[in-house]
Amino acid sequence: MQARGIFLTVLSAVLYGLNPLFSKTINVGGCNSLTQTFARLAAGIVIFFILLVCSGSGSVCEKLRLSRQELKDILICCIGYGLIGPLLFASYNYLASGLATTLHFVYPVLVVVACIAFRYERANRRKLVCCALCFAGILCFYTPGGDVSAYGVFLALASGVAWAYYIVHLNSSGLVTMAPFKLAFWLCVFSAVLVGGITLAMGEFVWPSTAFTRGALALYCCVSTAASLLFQLGNRFIGAQSASMLSTFEPLTSVVIGILVYHEVLTVRLGIGIFCILLAVFLLAKADGTVKEETKSEA
């Protein structure tokens, strides 16, 4: 594990954690979550295309070219990548956002289990402890109370499964080694087609009515696009298991924003949750340092 990968993944999670700030503002302006997701993907197409064209040498066609196997793997990845947002946002209509987010963040555990069961990867004791700490931390962010819809629970869990599926296939297919701008561009293209089709089929395409809301939507698109790219880069350095665990910084960031911006109370329960996640990150970082020291001594 490399320090750069840890930094990129945590930064990605922090940026994703800013989404509630944008989402509340955009929703008040009349724009729904499906339209937000489609707008983010459409903006990603433009941004990553420009970055791809400006990077390195060679023609645009060469930079965009995909082999038949790469195309197949990206299409498979997009099944998970494109459905994450719609499933999670739909669950908010049936569950409290805290419970929905908690259920969504079972995906770090799912990634570890999938890597062990289907990819036959070994998960050492330290990673299993970190996984348990992350899961415990996320549970601490949930405040009990309110009605629970079985359909809402299904949608929230399905969003976690979709995210875990995307992460695991991204690594197992070898796409994680593809040029980051190229990978991000094609993921946005095919996911935009998928989400756009769902949005139109459901009649949910609603464009923001005010200039302020459109500005908030544009800023949200830029931040989310940057977060997506940073996650892919971090995943390349540290692998699926560690990247998924470090992504638990996303709800942690949302909690901190709630305290600082919305003046929510920092309870003992939230404090324990924050401590569990920070401890998991510390243990992962310490393991990285130990491996590096052993490598140096062997050299």
N, C-alpha and C positions, 0 to 999 in steps of 0.2 A: 504494500500500500504506500502511496506517495502522498506527501504533505500537500502537493498541488491538487491532487484529486479530492482530498478532504476539503480543502478551501473552496474549490469550485462547486462541489456538491452542496456544502453548507450555504454558500452564497446563493445558489439556485433555490434552495429551500426557503431562504429568507425572502427572496424576491417573490416566490410563489405565495408566501405568507402575507404579502401585501394585498393580495387579491380581494379580501373582504372590504378593504377601504374603497377600492375601485368599484366592486360589484354593487355595494349599497348605493353609491352615487349614481351609477349607471341605471340601476333598476328604478330609482326614484324618477329618473328622466324618461321612463317609459320603455326602456330596452330590456328584453328578457335574456335569460341565460344562454339559450340556444343561439341567439343572434350574437351574443358576446363571443361565444366559442368560435362560431364561423368567422367573425370579424378578425379574431386573433390569428386563426389559421390563414386567412386571406392576406393579412398583413405580413405574416411570416413568409409567404410565398414571395412577395415583393422584396422584403428585406434580405432574405437568404439568397435570392437570385442576384441581387446587386453585389452582395458580399462574395458570392461564388465567382461572378464575372471579374471582379476586381482582384481576386486572389490568384497568385501563381501565374504560370504561363500556359499556353495552349488555347485552342479555340473554345467557344462556348459549347459547341456540340460535344467536344471531347470531355469537357468538364461535367456535362449533364448525362453523358452516355451511361446506360445501365446494362449489365449483362442480363440474360434471361433469369438466372438464379437470383441475382440481386433484386430484380423487379418482383419476383415471386416472394422473396423474403420481406421486402418492404410492404407489399400488399398485405401479407400476413400480420406484420407489425401494426399496420394501420387499423386492423380490426380492434386491437386493444387501445392504441393511441387515440383514435378518433372517437371511441365510445366513452372514454373516461369522463369527460366534461358533461355530456348529456345525461349519463346515468347518475352522476353525483348531484347535478343541479336538479334533476327530476326528483331525487330522494328528498330534497328540501321541501317539496310540496306535501310530504307525508310525515316527515320527522322534524324534530328540532334540529337546527344546524349543528349544534354541539354533538348530538348523538350520531347524526349522519356522518360527520367528519371523523368521529371516533371509529365507526364501523369501517369507513373507507381506509383508515390507516392500520388495518390488519395486514395490509399488503407486504410490509417488511417481513412479517412472519411467513406469509405465503411464498415470498421469493426464496427465503432460506429453505423452506420445505420442498419447493419445486426443484431447486438446484440440487438438493440431496437425492430426491426421489427420481427425477427424470434425467439429470445431467451427471449423476453419480459424483458430485463434488463433496468434498469433506468439509464439514463445519466444525472447527475446533471449539473447545469448551469456552474460550473467551468470546467467540462470536455468538454462541448460544446464550451466554449470560447477557451480552449486549442486546441481543434480540429481545430477551425477556424484559430487560430494563426499559427499552423503547416502548414495548407493548404496555407495560405497567404505567409508564409516563403518560401515554396517550389516554389510558383509562382514567387517569386522574384529571384530565381536562374535561371529562364529561360530567355534567351536573345532573343527577337523577331527577326525574319528574316529568310529567306530561304524558300524553297518550302515545302509544307505540303502535305503528302500523306495520303489519307483516310485509306488505308490499313495499313500503318504504325501506324496511330493513333489507329486503331482497335487493332493491336498487342500489343502496349504499354499499352492500357487500359485493355486488356485481361490479361496481366501479373500482373497488379494491382489487378484485380478481382481474379486471381488464388491465389495470396498471401493472400488476405483477406479471401478467402474461406478456405485456409489452417489454418490460425490463428483461425478463428471462430470454425471450426470443431474440431480443436485440443482441444479447451476448452470445447465445448459442449459435446464431446464424452467422456470426462474424461481421455483421453490419457495423458493430461498434468500432471497427478499424477503418471504416470508410471515411473519406474526407468529411469533416463535420458539417460544412456548409452544404455540401451535396446531399448528405443524408437528411439534414433538417429540411432542405427545400422539398425533396420528394415526399417526406413524411407529411409536410404541410399540404402539398398538392392533393395527394390521395385522401387524406383525412378531411380536407375542406370539401371535396366531392361527397364524401360519406355524410358529414355533418350537414352540409348544405341540402343534400337530398332529404335527410330526416326533417330538417327545419321546414322546407317547402311542403313536404308531404303532410306535416302536422299543422301547416298554416300558422307557424309561429315566428315568421320573419317580421320583426318590428324594428325599424330604424329609429334611433333617438331623435327627438323632436327639437331639442335646443342645442345651440352652439356649445354651451358649457358641457352638456352630456356627451356630445360628439368628441370634444376635447378630452374628456375623462376616458372615453372609450379608446381613443388613439393612444393615450398614455398607457392604458392597461395593456393594449396590444403590444407595445414596445417592451414593457417590463416582462410580460409573460413570454414573449419570444426570446428575450435574453435569458430568462430562467430555463427555458427548454434547451437552448444551446449549451448553457453551462452544465446542466444535468448530464447531457450526452458526453461532454468532455470529461466530467468527473467520473462518469461510469466507465469510460475508457481506461482511466488510471487505476481505479480501485475495485472494479468489478461490481456485479449486480447485488450481491449480498450486502456489502458495506454501503454502497450508494443508497440502497433502499432504507437502511437503518438511519443513515445521516439525514435522509429526507424528512425525518420526524421533526426537524427544526422548523418545518412549515407551520404546523399547528402551534408550536412554541412561539413563533413570531406573531401569530395571530393573537395569542393570549397577551403577549407584551403590548401589542398595539391596542388591545382592548383596555389595558390598564392605563397606558399613557394618553391615548386619544379619547377613549370613551369613559375614562375614570372608573373602570371596573375595579373591584376589590381583589387584592392578591390574598387568597385564602391559603390556609395550611395545605389543603389538598392540591391546589395549583403549584405551590412551592415544592411539594414533594414530586409532582410530575416534572417540573423543570429540572430539579436535581437529578432525577432518574435519567433523563435524556442527556444532560450534560455529562453525567458520569459515564454513560455508554460511549459518548464521543471521546472522552478522555481515555477510556480503556482501548478503544480502537486506535487512537493516535499513539498511545504508549506501545501497543503491539507493533505498529509501523516502525517506531524508533528502535524497538528491540530487534526486529528483523534486520534493519539496516546495520546495527552494531555487530550482529552475528556475521553478516555478509562481509563487513570490513575486516573482522578478525580472521575470517577464513581466507581472505585475500592476502 
